[in-house]
């Protein structure tokens, strides 16, 4: 009797244990990454087109456009498209992101890019893919010419009176007077103190003994 | 006895301080001639640069600051300690420094004169210096630098001249009837009618007080502005908020080293052992050691904070100076220029004149290298997608650098023949003879006795005339 009851308990525990193992295995299988092929197969195919000017001047701001569509040719809205260009820095080569944009309701992504290198460049439009859509990319050539200086100096911090004088000044004073007065003021103070010292020094000349007076 | 000792000591001081003004050995002329040869070679190198342009230097578009700018910073740094240290010690009435203030002030003026040439040399086209006047802009740190250096040079010259007045009078009064007329005229004019009356003393005291107070912020501002030329340039290694304080500390550090070296040389050549003693060397040595620790702190602060973030440019810079191209120079600077001088001053058996002079030599060399590291490593970090270029000064740059060093020594040598290199009146009035160690007779085993000698003379009795 006692043995039969214990056997029943063991059986029920065994069943529970087996169920737990099955649940665990099911969970592991559910969480395991699916193969890339399975993922790709599940995603909708996409196609991307690019619009880039054929040539541009160095420093010119150009419009980069890409249109992302699904298999039926309908624009895919609300996804990120990156524009890249091959670059080399030190010993590393790769695609440098030069701009990125979100597609609009027609699947159109547009970004402005200031061209900072000359030569025959390649611009790529890259959609990295999403849960629903497969990745896509396309490239287009861009010929850049010119030799202008791109770096234009400008003060980051503008201090009134030092390097930032209002252009509305109507005082009649030359601009250079108004723009440098803090430095001029500091120099005036220092040189005035020098002047005081020289004044005291000049008193030495007249305060000496005249010949025949005798030393104190 | 005391009065006799004082009088004899004063006579010896005058004799020693004024001796170079009247006696000139053949060695001096050989020394001057050799300096002139070096300067002549440098002039030839400079004329070569003028004819062919800066292409004859090691500078190119990627490293466009090199030997000239770092030497400019180095000399301005040396100039710093002279007047600054002299003024600070005068303000705090430290008497030990009186016998070396004149040398320190000379170093300031001469270093400024020589250092100020380098921006001109670096320009390649010196005639374009006037563009600073015609087209200079107030927002440019280069303009601030020009004003700061000129203001400091003028202030330092006034500050040098003021305590020279009583000594010029001393020279005027000691001139014998055989003295050349130009010398008599020069000392009479330079002495400004000084006879040491109370009114003259009061006027001199007032003038010196004004100058010693105003010259301190001016000196600090000069090197701060020079650091801003770097810190306001778009270069990764120069992106530092502590550059101003770091440059000021570095300037005082190298300047003190220069004073110690000059002091040691003049002490030996002019036989000033009685007046420049271990007291001055130890005091300046402690300042040197203290400044070395300050520099260690600044370096640590700089490298730890920027290394913690380690932006791309900083990583390149760190690799460059610590394990790469510039590593031997960097580690010499850190070990030889910062830690060894501290060690020398910390150990009692190396804390002597020879040890302190060695420490000063190491510091001076290391601080020149430190400027090399700042300038060259700063420009080596690529701004765009190009490979970092090496920099090596050409023979033209080395020649001009050598010429500048020779010019510095030449002016000091000439000044030492025209001006007393010790402020005789100040030392006599405010310091007096120190305690001297009298060695015990050889037959006695007891340690040397210290014989106290009265040190202070009152202002009233110690007339500088």
Interface residues (C-beta under 8 A of the other chain):
Chain A: X87 X88 X89 X90 X155 X162 X163 X176 X179 X180 X183 X187 X190 X191 X193 X194 X196 X197 X198 X200 X201 X203 X204 X205 X206 X207 X208 X209 X215 X216
Chain B: X137 X138 X139 X143 X144 X147 X151 X154 X155 X158 X161 X162 X165 X192 X193 X194 X195 X196 X197 X198 X199 X200 X203 X204 X206 X207 X208 X210 X211 X214 X218 X316 X382 X385 X387 X463 X465
